[in-house]
């Protein structure tokens, strides 16, 4: 089985860098994707070990995201358990970088094709 996510949308807010207690660094995004019904859908995206330039992506930047979907569970401050479904990015490319964006889409296509064998 292969878990492949491909998103093409716009950033709903600026990139948010975050340092984790483990020492890892990630960048969080909120990608908005218009649906066929005319309502936008918002997808949380996290990118571990992102290059420094990933922090410069700003609101309304059109991006191509290739990654995988994950659901994680964590303890809420009130004592209960919460969950969050998000895309863990392998690449987030500004759509204005056409060749890199096309390469990211092609990579996703190849992963899906390989899974179907």
Secondary structure by P-SEA (a helix, b strand, c coil): cbbbbbbbbbbcccbbbbbccccccbbbbbbbbbccccbbbbbbbbbcccccccccccccccbbbbbbbbbbbbbccccbbbbbbbbbccccccccaaaaaaaaaaaaaaaaaaaac
